[in-house]
């Protein structure tokens, strides 16, 4: 068993408790206590998912998709019986990993691991496989309103995107999520030809970090 995560958790808990004890401001104490509680819950859930095995399902993938982990969590809790009746065996959701602008600059938006872990754990409780499909958002929805998503500097965009995708590939592997899509509809952002080229270059790097099934959805 890898004790490093628990060691880090212990150190963070001790540090936060020290701040809570020392501060004389009630409001600050409450905020720090909430941060501490959230961190403990997230860490314990992450540790649990690191050791629990996903459900064994031999049937072909039949999935339902939501654009956020919160929406998918609500759907699983409310509609799990209906989903099973419809032979749904896999749930897919797309956390926004970043905002991007026309010139290809990316502002990282590391999605909440807490809600992702909770949604994954809930899905496994109800015997669903999980598909994490990364996505991004045109900054301020300016590109969406103009009906255009493609960036002008595709090289810069793809170079900035690579380390973010590899980060999440490793995270997805640690939580034993069964399916991983590096980027949804990348062709809409950089064009189908460059999207295909990028996928061919990055897939071997993803495979070094992620052992599950990679699902490429690159065309627009």
Secondary structure as UniProt FT lines:
FT   HELIX           4..22
FT   HELIX           26..51
FT   STRAND          63..66
FT   HELIX           69..85
FT   TURN            86..87
FT   STRAND          90..93
FT   STRAND          96..100
FT   TURN            102..103
FT   STRAND          106..108
FT   HELIX           113..125
FT   TURN            126..127
FT   STRAND          129..133
FT   STRAND          135..138
FT   HELIX           139..141
FT   HELIX           142..145
FT   TURN            146..147
FT   HELIX           154..174
FT   TURN            175..176
FT   STRAND          179..181
FT   TURN            184..186
FT   HELIX           187..190
FT   HELIX           192..209
FT   STRAND          213..214
//
